[in-house]
Amino acid sequence: MNTFLLKVRKLREIHGYPQEYVAFQLGISQAAYSKKESGRTQLSLLCLTKLAELYQLSLTDFISLSAQELLLRCIQSNQKLAA
């Protein structure tokens, strides 16, 4: 699995979202989202933009940050919200 798709899956898991929820937010079926997350179909720019919004990230950060940097940022953000 490529590192970008790993970021997409890990972000979903960190936020505790099932594939069905993310698919609904993107306006697609769960099966279609599963194919995108696994790399069987490509993520469009529209999907990337919606994913960035869902995870409250800029599109630039979503694309350019490493998986580790992105996941650390999300964990820190979630901890601030919980406090």
Residue pairs with C-beta under 8 A, 6 or more apart in sequence:
1 9
1 38
1 39
2 39
3 66
3 67
4 63
5 37
5 38
5 39
6 67
7 62
7 67
7 70
7 71
8 36
8 37
8 43
8 51
9 37
10 67
10 71
11 51
11 55
11 70
11 71
11 74
12 19
12 22
12 37
14 71
14 74
14 75
14 78
15 55
15 74
15 78
19 30
19 33
19 34
19 37
20 30
22 33
22 51
22 54
23 29
23 30
23 32
23 33
23 34
25 50
25 54
26 33
26 47
26 50
26 51
27 50
28 36
28 47
32 41
35 41
36 42
36 43
36 47
43 51
48 59
48 62
48 63
49 59
51 62
52 58
52 59
52 61
52 62
55 62
55 74
56 77
57 70
57 73
57 74
61 70
61 73
62 70
65 73
